[in-house]
Structure formats: structure tokens, C-alpha cells
Amino acid sequence: MNEELRNEIVRRWQAKSSLRRIEVELHVSRRTIRRVLAKWEAERTAAGPSGLPAPPRRRKSLLDGYEDTIRELLERYPTIRGTRIHEELQRRGFQGRYTIVRDRVRQLRPQPVRNPVVRFETLAGQQAQMDYAVYDIDFSDEGRRRVSLFSYVLSYSRRFYLHFGPSQDFETTVREHIRAFKYFQGVAASCLYDNQKVVVLHYEGGEPIFNPRFLAFATHYGFQPRLCMPKRPQTKGKIERPFFYVRTSLLNGRTFRSLDHLNEVTLWWLAHVADVRIHRETKQRPLDRYAEEQPHLLALPAQDYDVAPVVYRIVNVEGFISYRQNYYRVPWRCIGQALPVRLTEDELIVYSPDVKELVRHRLVPRSVIGQRCEHAEHRPSDDPQQRLAMLRERFAELGPVAQRFLDGLLRRQRFGKHQAQRVLALLGTYTRQDLLAALERAVHFGAYALSAVERILAAQAKPRPILEILADKERQHLQPLLTDDPVPLRPTAEYQSLLPPETAADGQGTLPPNAEPGGPA
């Protein structure tokens, strides 16, 4: 029944119309008319100033006689389950079913009191918040992929930067920070983080132990990382809420060809949708508040933070180094060497032991394995004489014993050049001294074969880990510096100018008490 019909019934009743007349004229049953008039009268005569209707009366239940027992059990055992309470009531004569016990327990069980979440606001340029979200997206060209969304929001203006990527590792996180800083043309004085391992390693005594690599990055840009309370996402609500907005506005109702296409659409969406909307809390456009906030951001340094890691890889017998189950060719003459490899976001750069660039390769995506990347100029030469000259050059670097072994190997073996190449590759497994000792023993017994060298090494030498290889290379690099005398002896006459005038007048000075001639002064 609508309010208009109810009003008409009350109005006619007040005008002294009979129930029959109201029934005939309004086509409403007398029962309905009586119910409307009773409710109207009750509302007009309800006790109390509020005029609220009396609460509905609860129907009688089999549990009414056991309610005190339920309260007592809940007080003594706050976590007791409804099934256990039902068992206790049955033991005391209750004949009802479990469902009504379950509903009554829900009504009577004390509910935990949740502290209200108080929203706090920060000054312009004072704080930013950063977090990741994970989405499974069906790309039309690449198929279904799981991608991570990096989000960095300025707390004052609510303007945020977004970028989708394949991972959440340290290098990716730092690179996305740098992109966000350039996007906003500045850095907030502090940034609030969840407790991800990239930022904080662990807690000791309730105090966070920050990742030193991330602290070095934060120091470079001059901002202070802060951590939100564990298991309390409300602490960084300004970054949590945009993820819902991204899911319902950016990703909803759109299809994407690839990850690159998704990031292109994201940049357009940020500029034409997110930045120009009226924010629910600030009642302003984020772009307008950003214009106020930008002058308060920290200035960017002249040089970006170098996040590219450097790893060492040993060149295998075919002239390749491996990284993430893909292979990248280096100059063939580097077989057996441990070379430094610098990894940028898009490139793999290989350097020689004296840190000169050898080759650059396009980095294969993480989702691809088994690829071989090579440049034609770094393949082994088809000219036998040129390959032989390169082998003689490498064996000459090892010394006379290695040269004699190479000569004997080329004379005795049909595929001598190939075996010589594999002998050089043993430098990636054994030390230089062990390999030279094995070559000398092979020459002594006239065993000019790769298999002979491998047997000697297996019997007399022990393969070494990559860390030991790198330590040897550093030791060889520092040896000339450590053997030279960095501070030569100087005559004592040069120190006379440091003595007081009265003691240096005779050109010799006086010895302090209890000092012996020639001893320390």
C-alpha cells in the first residue's frame, strides 16, 4: 500500500466516514482499513519523545529456558563453537535442532569492538604511498598472463602513477620508482610501504631491518622510507583504494593486445580519466591539487640511480654465456673466462676482464627460454688458419707448457682444434695452476688428448666454485698494488719543521724522557 492511499483512508476516517463507505469508495477491504487505522493510532500514541514504534515481540522458542546456560558457556569459553553448545544443551534436556542454537549463539556471542579508522591528511610533498597488485589478464596476442601493477600515489594530491610489469623484484621496483619520480618531476619527502622484502628484510625486537640496497637508493633521492603496521592495510588506504578504481575503470570493459599495449592505454587513462576526475575525498581534481603540491617535492638528482646488477658468467666451449636459461654469444676467444655481465631493463652487456665492453645483446623476456642470441662477427671464423691463430694466441697466454701441449695435440689428433677449444673451457671449472699442472703431466707422458687432461684433473684437482674464481681474479688485479711500497721512507730532516722552534733550533731536537736513541719518539 502506498502512502497516498493510506493518507486517504485516514482522512476519510477523520471525516466520520464509516468503514463500509470507505471500503466501497476506495475498493479496500475492511481488514486492511482497520490495520491502517490501528497502525496510525499506535504511531500517534507511542510512548517517548521519539515516537518510534515499539520493537517487535520475539516469538517463543524452545531455547528461551536455556538462554542463561548459553550466556554462561559463552562467558566461560568465548571461542566455544555452536555444535559444542548444542551438545551441552541436549545433555540438559534440549530437544530442538542445531540451527536454532546456531542462530541464538550468533545473537548472544559478544562481537569484537573494532577501533574506528581515522583518515589522516598530509601536507603537500610530505608523503607518498607505494604498493603492488596482481592481475590475470587475457591478452589477445600474448594469451593469459599474470602481471604486477606498480602504483605510486602522492598523498596530498591523490595523483598516482601506474605501470604494469612481469615481476616485483628489486630491480623492477627501483626502476618503477625512478619512472614515477620523473613522471611527477620530483620526490615526496617520505614514502609509506607495506612490509615487502624489497624494502624490509625482517624485524628484530619489533624494529624493522631495512634492505641496505633499498636504503642506498632512497638516500640517492633523499626520501625516507616508512613502513605501515603489519596486517593493517588501512594505514595506507590512499594506495589501496586506487586498485579498486583501476579494476572497475581501467581494466573493466577493455581488451588489450599485449603488455606494452596495456601500459600505453594506462598512460592515456591516467591523463584523460584519473587525473581529471573529481576526487571523492578532496572534492578537487588530482591534477589541480598536484599543481599545488609539485613545488614542494624534492628536486631530482642530476644522475639517475644505477640499478643494473652485475653478475659473472663463464663462457662455455661454444662461446656462449647463459642467463635465465637463454644463451648469448661473446667473442670466441673468451672461451673459459669468467666475464662480468651488466643487466639493464632491456639489454645484456658483456665486459672483458679489464672491464672493456665486448658485446651488447637484447635481453630475452622472462617468459622465453632456450633462445640463442648472437652477432655474426662473434661466431668462430670459418677460416681454419684464423681459428688456429686465435687458439695459439690463447695457449700462449697460458705459457710454454700450454704451447707445447697444443703443438702435440694438433699433430696427434684429427680434431685437434676442437679438443684444444674444450681444453680452454676447462678454465671455467679448474684453477689456472691445476690446468697447467695437468698439461705439463700430459706433455711429460706424451698424452696429447683432451681425455687425458680430463683424467689428470679428475685425479689431482678439485673443481672450484664461481666465488673462488672471482676471488682469484680480484687477487690478480690487486697484486701489483699490494706488492708496491705505497709510502716510501723519508729522511727525518723533513719532519724538523713540525717541531716547536725551541727544540728544533739545533736541527736535531731533544729526545723525550725514557726514550732510547733510534727508538720511537
C-alpha positions in Angstrom: 0.0 0.0 0.0 1.3 3.4 -1.0 1.4 6.4 1.3 -1.2 8.3 -0.8 -3.9 5.5 -0.2 -3.0 5.4 3.4 -3.5 9.1 3.7 -6.9 9.0 2.0 -8.1 6.3 4.4 -7.1 8.3 7.5 -8.5 11.5 6.1 -11.9 9.9 5.4 -12.0 8.2 8.8 -11.3 11.6 10.5 -14.2 13.0 8.4 -16.6 10.5 10.1 -17.0 8.2 7.1 -18.0 4.6 8.0 -15.8 1.6 7.3 -18.3 0.3 4.8 -18.3 3.6 2.9 -14.5 3.8 2.8 -14.5 0.1 1.6 -16.9 0.8 -1.2 -15.4 4.1 -2.4 -11.6 3.1 -2.2 -12.1 -0.6 -3.0 -10.1 -1.7 0.0 -11.1 -4.5 2.4 -12.3 -3.6 5.9 -9.5 -5.7 7.3 -6.9 -3.6 5.6 -8.7 -0.4 6.6 -8.6 -1.5 10.3 -4.9 -2.4 10.1 -4.1 1.0 8.6 -6.1 2.9 11.3 -4.6 0.8 14.1 -1.1 1.5 12.9 -1.9 5.2 12.6 -3.3 5.3 16.1 -0.3 3.4 17.5 2.1 5.8 15.9 0.3 8.8 17.2 0.1 7.5 20.8 3.6 5.8 21.0 5.4 6.4 24.3 8.6 8.5 24.4 9.6 11.7 22.6 11.0 10.0 19.5 7.6 8.5 18.5 9.4 5.3 17.3 7.3 2.2 17.1 7.8 -0.4 19.8 10.3 -3.2 18.9 8.7 -6.4 17.5 8.0 -9.0 20.0 10.1 -12.2 19.7 8.2 -15.4 19.3 8.5 -18.0 21.9 11.2 -20.6 21.3 12.4 -23.9 22.8 15.6 -22.1 23.7 14.1 -19.5 26.0 14.6 -21.7 29.0 18.2 -22.3 28.1 19.4 -18.8 27.3 21.1 -18.3 30.6 23.0 -21.5 30.0 24.2 -20.3 26.6 25.3 -17.0 28.1 27.2 -18.8 30.8 29.0 -21.0 28.3 29.9 -18.1 26.1 31.2 -16.2 29.1 33.4 -19.1 30.3 34.5 -20.2 26.9 34.5 -17.2 24.5 35.6 -19.3 21.5 33.3 -22.3 22.0 31.6 -23.5 18.8 27.8 -23.7 18.3 28.0 -27.5 17.9 29.5 -27.9 21.3 26.8 -25.7 22.9 24.2 -27.8 21.2 25.7 -30.9 22.7 25.7 -29.4 26.2 22.0 -28.3 25.8 21.0 -31.8 24.6 22.7 -33.2 27.7 20.4 -30.9 29.8 17.2 -32.0 28.0 17.0 -29.7 25.0 15.1 -31.4 22.1 15.5 -28.8 19.4 17.7 -28.8 16.3 21.2 -27.3 15.9 20.1 -24.5 13.5 18.1 -22.5 16.1 21.0 -22.9 18.6 23.4 -21.6 15.9 21.2 -18.5 15.3 20.8 -17.8 19.0 24.6 -18.1 19.6 25.2 -15.6 16.9 22.9 -13.1 18.6 24.3 -13.7 22.1 28.1 -14.0 21.3 29.9 -10.8 22.1 31.2 -9.1 19.0 34.8 -7.7 19.0 35.0 -3.9 19.1 36.8 -2.5 16.1 38.6 0.7 16.5 37.4 3.3 14.0 39.8 4.1 11.2 40.7 7.8 11.3 41.7 9.3 8.0 44.7 11.5 8.2 45.9 14.1 5.7 49.5 15.1 5.0 50.9 18.3 3.8 51.9 18.9 0.1 55.0 17.0 -0.8 55.3 15.3 2.6 54.3 11.7 1.8 53.7 9.2 -1.0 52.5 5.6 -0.8 53.6 2.6 -2.9 52.3 -0.9 -3.4 51.8 -3.7 -5.9 48.6 -5.5 -7.1 48.5 -8.7 -9.2 46.1 -9.3 -12.1 45.5 -12.2 -14.5 44.8 -10.6 -17.9 43.8 -12.2 -21.2 45.9 -10.5 -23.9 44.7 -11.1 -27.5 48.3 -11.5 -28.8 50.1 -13.0 -25.8 47.4 -15.1 -24.2 46.6 -15.1 -20.5 49.4 -13.6 -18.3 49.8 -12.7 -14.7 51.1 -9.1 -14.4 52.0 -7.0 -11.4 50.8 -3.4 -11.2 53.2 -0.9 -9.6 51.4 2.1 -8.1 52.8 5.2 -6.6 50.4 7.9 -5.3 51.1 11.4 -3.9 49.1 11.5 -0.6 48.2 15.2 -0.8 47.0 15.5 -4.4 45.9 11.8 -4.8 47.6 11.8 -8.3 49.1 8.4 -9.0 51.5 6.7 -11.4 50.8 3.2 -12.7 52.8 0.7 -14.7 52.3 -3.0 -15.4 55.2 -5.4 -15.4 56.1 -9.1 -15.2 57.7 -9.1 -11.8 58.1 -7.4 -8.4 61.8 -7.9 -7.9 64.3 -5.3 -6.6 65.5 -4.0 -10.0 61.9 -3.7 -11.3 60.7 -1.9 -8.1 63.6 0.7 -8.2 63.2 1.3 -12.0 59.4 2.0 -11.5 60.2 4.4 -8.7 62.6 6.3 -11.0 59.9 6.4 -13.7 57.4 7.7 -11.1 59.8 10.4 -9.9 60.3 11.6 -13.5 56.5 11.4 -14.1 55.9 13.7 -11.1 59.0 15.8 -11.7 60.0 15.3 -8.0 60.1 13.1 -5.0 57.9 13.1 -1.8 59.9 13.6 1.4 58.7 10.1 2.7 57.1 7.1 1.2 54.9 4.5 3.0 55.4 0.9 2.2 53.9 -2.5 3.0 56.4 -5.0 4.5 57.7 -6.4 1.2 61.2 -7.9 1.1 62.4 -5.4 -1.4 62.1 -2.7 1.3 62.5 -4.5 4.7 64.4 -7.8 5.3 62.9 -8.7 8.7 62.1 -7.4 12.1 64.3 -7.7 15.2 62.8 -6.9 18.6 59.9 -5.2 16.8 62.2 -2.9 14.9 62.5 -3.2 11.0 65.8 -4.1 9.4 65.7 -2.3 6.0 67.2 -3.7 2.9 70.5 -1.8 2.6 70.3 -1.8 -1.2 66.9 0.0 -1.0 68.2 2.4 1.6 71.1 3.3 -0.7 68.5 4.0 -3.4 66.4 6.1 -1.0 69.5 8.1 0.1 70.3 8.9 -3.5 66.9 10.6 -4.0 66.8 12.0 -0.4 63.5 10.5 0.7 62.7 8.4 3.9 61.1 5.0 3.6 58.4 4.3 6.2 56.6 1.1 7.0 52.9 0.6 7.7 51.7 -1.5 10.6 51.8 -5.2 9.7 48.4 -6.7 8.9 46.8 -3.3 8.8 46.2 -2.1 5.2 44.1 0.8 6.4 47.4 2.5 7.3 48.0 3.1 3.6 44.4 3.5 2.4 45.3 6.1 -0.2 47.2 3.4 -2.2 44.7 0.5 -1.6 41.6 2.3 -2.8 43.1 3.1 -6.3 43.4 -0.6 -7.0 39.6 -0.9 -6.9 39.4 2.1 -9.1 41.8 0.6 -11.6 39.9 -2.7 -11.7 36.5 -1.0 -12.2 37.6 1.8 -14.6 40.8 1.0 -16.4 40.5 -2.8 -16.8 36.8 -3.2 -16.9 35.3 -3.3 -20.4 38.6 -3.1 -22.2 40.7 -5.6 -24.1 44.5 -5.4 -24.6 46.7 -6.9 -27.2 49.9 -7.1 -25.2 51.6 -5.9 -22.0 53.0 -2.9 -24.0 49.5 -2.0 -25.3 48.2 -2.2 -21.7 50.8 0.3 -20.5 50.0 2.6 -23.4 46.3 2.6 -22.5 47.2 3.1 -18.9 49.1 6.3 -19.6 46.2 7.6 -21.7 43.8 6.6 -18.9 45.9 8.4 -16.3 45.9 11.7 -18.3 42.3 11.7 -19.5 40.4 10.0 -16.8 42.1 9.6 -13.4 43.9 13.0 -13.3 40.8 15.0 -14.2 38.1 13.3 -12.2 36.6 15.0 -9.1 38.1 13.0 -6.1 35.6 11.8 -3.6 37.5 13.0 -0.6 39.2 16.2 -1.7 36.4 17.4 -4.0 39.0 18.5 -6.4 40.8 17.2 -9.5 44.1 15.4 -8.6 45.7 17.4 -11.4 44.8 20.7 -9.8 46.0 19.7 -6.4 49.2 18.3 -8.0 49.9 21.8 -9.3 49.9 23.0 -5.6 52.0 20.0 -4.5 54.7 19.9 -7.2 56.7 22.9 -5.9 57.0 21.1 -2.5 58.5 17.9 -3.9 62.2 17.2 -3.6 64.2 18.0 -6.7 65.5 15.1 -8.8 69.3 14.4 -8.9 71.3 15.2 -12.0 72.2 11.4 -12.3 69.7 8.6 -12.1 70.4 5.8 -9.6 72.1 2.9 -11.4 70.0 -0.2 -10.6 71.5 -2.5 -13.3 73.0 -5.5 -11.4 76.4 -7.0 -12.4 76.8 -10.8 -12.5 79.7 -13.1 -13.6 79.2 -15.8 -16.2 81.7 -18.3 -17.6 82.0 -18.6 -21.3 81.2 -22.2 -22.4 83.0 -24.2 -25.0 80.7 -22.9 -27.8 81.4 -19.3 -26.9 78.1 -18.6 -25.1 77.2 -17.4 -21.6 73.9 -18.4 -20.1 71.3 -16.2 -18.3 67.8 -17.3 -17.3 68.1 -20.4 -19.5 69.0 -18.4 -22.6 72.3 -18.1 -24.3 74.2 -15.1 -25.5 77.3 -15.3 -27.7 80.6 -13.5 -26.8 83.8 -13.3 -28.9 85.1 -16.8 -29.4 88.5 -16.1 -28.0 86.9 -15.7 -24.5 86.1 -19.4 -24.0 86.7 -20.5 -20.4 86.9 -16.9 -19.0 84.6 -15.6 -16.2 83.3 -12.3 -17.6 81.3 -9.5 -15.9 77.8 -9.1 -17.3 75.7 -5.9 -16.7 71.9 -6.3 -16.9 69.8 -3.3 -17.7 66.0 -3.5 -18.2 66.4 -4.2 -22.0 70.0 -5.2 -22.6 72.7 -7.7 -21.5 76.2 -6.1 -21.7 79.3 -8.3 -21.5 82.6 -6.9 -20.5 86.2 -8.2 -20.7 88.2 -9.0 -17.5 89.7 -5.5 -17.7 86.1 -4.0 -17.9 86.0 -3.1 -21.6 82.7 -3.6 -23.4 82.7 -6.7 -25.6 79.2 -7.1 -26.8 75.6 -6.0 -26.2 72.5 -8.2 -26.6 68.8 -7.5 -26.5 67.6 -9.2 -23.2 65.2 -12.1 -23.9 61.9 -11.7 -22.0 61.4 -13.8 -18.8 58.7 -15.9 -20.4 61.1 -17.2 -23.1 63.7 -19.9 -22.6 66.2 -21.7 -24.9 66.9 -18.8 -27.2 70.4 -18.2 -28.7 71.4 -14.6 -29.3 74.4 -13.9 -31.3 76.1 -11.4 -33.7 77.7 -12.7 -36.9 81.0 -11.1 -36.2 81.5 -13.1 -32.9 81.0 -16.5 -34.4 84.0 -18.8 -34.9 85.7 -18.0 -38.1 85.3 -20.4 -41.0 88.9 -19.8 -41.9 91.0 -22.6 -40.4 94.1 -20.5 -40.3 92.4 -17.7 -38.4 90.9 -20.1 -35.9 94.3 -21.7 -35.4 96.0 -18.4 -34.9 93.4 -17.5 -32.2 94.0 -20.8 -30.4 97.8 -20.3 -30.5 97.3 -16.8 -29.0 95.1 -18.2 -26.1 97.5 -21.0 -25.3 100.5 -18.6 -25.5 98.8 -16.6 -22.7 99.0 -19.8 -20.5 102.7 -20.3 -21.0 105.3 -22.5 -22.8 103.9 -25.8 -21.4 100.5 -25.0 -22.9 102.0 -24.2 -26.2 103.9 -27.5 -26.3 100.7 -29.3 -25.5 98.8 -27.5 -28.3 101.5 -28.4 -30.8 101.4 -32.1 -29.8 97.6 -32.1 -29.8 97.4 -30.7 -33.3 100.0 -33.3 -34.5 98.4 -36.3 -32.9 94.6 -35.7 -33.0 92.4 -35.5 -36.1 90.1 -32.9 -34.4 92.9 -31.2 -32.5 91.5 -27.7 -32.8 88.1 -28.8 -31.4 89.8 -30.5 -28.5 92.0 -27.5 -27.8 88.9 -25.4 -27.6 87.5 -27.7 -25.0 90.7 -27.6 -23.0 90.4 -23.9 -22.8 86.8 -24.3 -21.5 88.3 -26.3 -18.5 89.5 -22.9 -17.1 85.9 -22.3 -16.1 86.0 -25.4 -13.8 89.6 -25.6 -12.6 92.2 -23.2 -11.5 94.9 -22.0 -13.9 97.6 -23.7 -11.8 95.7 -27.0 -11.8 95.2 -26.9 -15.6 98.9 -26.0 -16.3 100.0 -28.9 -14.0 97.7 -31.3 -15.9 99.1 -30.1 -19.2 102.7 -30.5 -18.0 102.0 -34.0 -16.9 100.3 -34.8 -20.2 103.3 -33.4 -22.1 105.7 -35.4 -19.9 103.9 -38.7 -20.8 103.1 -37.7 -24.4 99.3 -37.9 -23.7 98.2 -35.2 -26.1 94.4 -35.6 -25.8 91.5 -33.8 -24.1 90.5 -37.1 -22.4 94.0 -37.4 -20.9 93.8 -33.9 -19.4 90.4 -34.5 -18.0 91.5 -37.7 -16.3 94.5 -36.0 -14.8 92.4 -33.2 -13.5 89.8 -35.6 -12.1 92.5 -37.4 -10.2 94.7 -34.5 -9.0 92.5 -31.4 -8.9 89.2 -30.3 -7.4 86.6 -28.2 -9.3 86.2 -24.7 -7.7 83.1 -22.7 -7.3 82.4 -19.4 -9.1 83.1 -17.4 -6.0 86.7 -18.7 -5.8 87.2 -17.9 -9.5 86.1 -14.3 -8.9 88.3 -14.0 -5.8 91.3 -15.1 -7.8 90.6 -12.6 -10.5 90.4 -9.8 -7.9 93.6 -11.0 -6.2 95.4 -10.9 -9.5 94.1 -7.4 -10.1 95.2 -6.1 -6.7 98.5 -7.9 -6.5 100.6 -5.2 -8.2 99.1 -2.6 -5.9 99.7 -4.6 -2.8 103.3 -5.5 -3.6 104.4 -1.9 -4.4 105.5 0.1 -1.4 102.8 2.8 -1.3 104.7 5.0 1.3 108.5 5.2 0.7 110.9 6.0 3.6 111.6 9.7 4.1 114.6 11.4 5.8 114.0 12.7 9.3 115.1 16.2 8.3 111.8 16.6 6.5 110.0 16.4 9.9 112.0 19.2 11.6 109.5 21.8 10.5 106.9 20.1 12.7 108.9 20.5 15.9 108.5 23.6 18.2 111.1 26.4 17.5 113.0 26.0 20.8 113.5 22.2 20.2 114.3 22.5 16.5 116.9 25.3 16.8 119.8 22.9 16.8 118.4 21.0 13.9 118.1 17.8 15.9 115.7 18.4 18.8 115.7 16.6 22.1 114.5 13.1 23.0 111.5 12.8 25.3 112.1 11.2 28.7 112.7 7.5 28.9 113.2 7.3 25.1 116.1 5.5 23.6 118.1 6.7 20.6 116.7 5.2 17.4 113.5 4.2 19.2 110.1 5.6 18.7 109.7 9.2 19.9 
